[in-house]
Amino acid sequence: MRSAERRTDYARRAFLRGLAAAATVGATAGCLGDDPEPAQTEPPDPVSLGGGKACDACGMVIADHGGPSGQVFYAGDHPPDRDGPAWYDSLTELVIERDAAVDRGREPIGTYVTDYAAVDYEIRETAGDRIISSHVAPDAFVRWAEAAYAVETGVVGAMGPDLLPFSDRGAAESFVEAEGGRLVEADAVTADLVSSL
């Protein structure tokens, strides 16, 4: 591994470890499956993450970086500067931030992630990394629990190795066959898993 790549990998892992350390480890930490939603509270539809929207975890403009993005709606609770969901340019950040929010008493009522089975994605090589395209339109998202996730592939997103969601199991299996890695279900995704990617 080249020296610059080692520094980039170290910085990414240090950032993710910092996010994970900020999350209080509690009984609810770890599981990111869409928790049972209150019957009276249906989440709104996903929103576009284009138009210069910046990630709530790292501040990077979501549409300017490759990889999956996501958004989380909370019951009766919005980010302080807007109505609507919290949004992220990577699912590794989403997992860690959402777990921390649950530990602080916030109630997620809907989590949406990029659905690579619903878009015409591309994988490009840049500086030795294989980066999957970003898709930020509302119809590019699927509910968290409805996707299978490719992990440990040779393909990266905005913050490096990431979870790559597919609503179609066959498409997910084809991706893993072509790109390596393995599939995990939504309920198997934990802060520990994303910190180890």
N, C-alpha and C positions, 0 to 999 in steps of 0.2 A: 504494500500500500504506500503510495507517495506521501511525503510529509504534509502537503497541503490537505490531502484527503483525510489523514489522521487528525489534523487540527479541526477540520470541518466535522468529522464524526465525533470527536471529543466534545466540541462545542454543542452539537445537537444533543448528545446524551446528557451533558451537564444541564442543558436547558430543561430537558424532559425530567431529569432527576429532581431539579428544582421545583418544577410544577408538581411532581408527585409528592415531594416533601411538604409542600404547602397544603396538600390535602390531608386532613386528619384521617388516620386509619380508623375506620369504625365498622360496625357490623354491616352497614350498607355499602361500604367501599368495595369496588371490584366488579360487581355485576352491572352491566350496562344494558341488559335487555330492557325493552320498553316495559317499565313497571306497570302494574295494574293502574289504569287511569280511572279517576273518579267518573262514574256514569254521567254525572251532570256537566262534566267539563271535557268537551271535545276540542282537541287542539286545532288551531287554524291551519290552513293549507300552507305548504312551504312557500317561502318568498325567494325572489331573485337575490343572489349574493354578488351581483355585478354592480356597476355604477360606482366603483371606488370604495365599496364597503371593506373595512379593515378588520382583520381577525381580532376577536376579543381577548385572545391569549397573548399574541405576539405583536400585533399591530401591522402585520404585512397586509397589503391589498390582496384580497382573496383571488380575484380574477387574473392577477398578474403572475400567479405561480401555479405550477402543475400540481396534479394530484387531487384526491377526493377532498371535498369540503363537507361541512355539516352545520346543522342548526338545531337548537334546543329551545322549545317553548316550556315555560314554567307556569304553574297555576297561579293566577292573580299576581304575577310578578314579571317584570320586564327589566332589561338592562336600564340603568339610570338615564341614559341619553335618548331613549326611543321606546315606542311601543313595538312589540314583536319579539322575535327570538334572539338568543345569544347566537353568534355565528363564528365559525372557525375555518381556517384554511387547511387544517389537517385533522384527521380523526384521532391521531395520538393526543393532540391537545384537547379535543372535544372530550375524550374519555376521562382524562385526568381532571379537567375543569368541571365536568358534570358530576363526577364522584365527589369532588370537593364541595360543590353546591348542595348536593344531597346531604352531606355531613353538616352543612350550615343550616339545614332545615328547609331548603327550597324543594319544591315538588315538581319534577319533570312530568309534563303531560304529553309530550310528543317530541321525538328525536328523528330528524331526517338526515339522510346521507346521500352522497352521489351514488347513482345507480349505473354502474358501467355496463349493465345488460340493456339499458334503455338509451344509450348514447353511442354515437360513432366516435369512439376514443382513438387516440393515436399515442404511440410511444416513440419518443425522440431521444437521441443520444446527445448529451451535452456534458462536456468536460468529464467524460468517462461514466456518467450516470445515465441510466435509462429511466426517463421521466414520463409518466402517464399524463395525458391532458387533463385540464380542469374543465368542469362544466357547471355553470352557475345559474342556469335558467330554472324556474320553478318546476318544470316537468322533468328535470334531470334528477330529481330526488325521490327516495323511497323511504318508508318507515324503517327505522333501525331493525326491528325484530323480523322484518320480511326479507332480509338479505343474509346471504352467506358471505364470509369474508376471506379473501385470499391474503395470507400472511407469509412472511419470510420468502418473498419472491425476489427476483432481481430487479424489480421495478420500484421506483421511489415517487414520492410526492413532495409537497412544499417543505416539509421538515425532515426529509430523508425517508427511510423505510416506513411504510404506513399500512393501514388496513385498506383493502380494495374491495368494496361491496358490490355484490351482484344479486339482483332479485331473482334471476333465473339460475337454478342450480347447475344445469347443463353448461351454461355460459361460464360459470365460475370454475367448473371442472376443466373445461377447455382452456381457460386462462392459465390455471395451475399446470396443466399438462405442457403448455407452451413455454411458460415463464418460470416454472419451478415453484417451490413453496408448498403450502398446504392450506386446507380450508378449515375454518372454525365457524361455529354458529354464534349468533349474537350473545347468547347467555354465557358463552365461554370467554368473552372478551373482558379482560380485567386491566386495571392500571398496571399491575405487574407485567402482564403480557405486552402492553404497548411500550412500557419502559425498556423491555428487553429486545425490542425489534432492532 
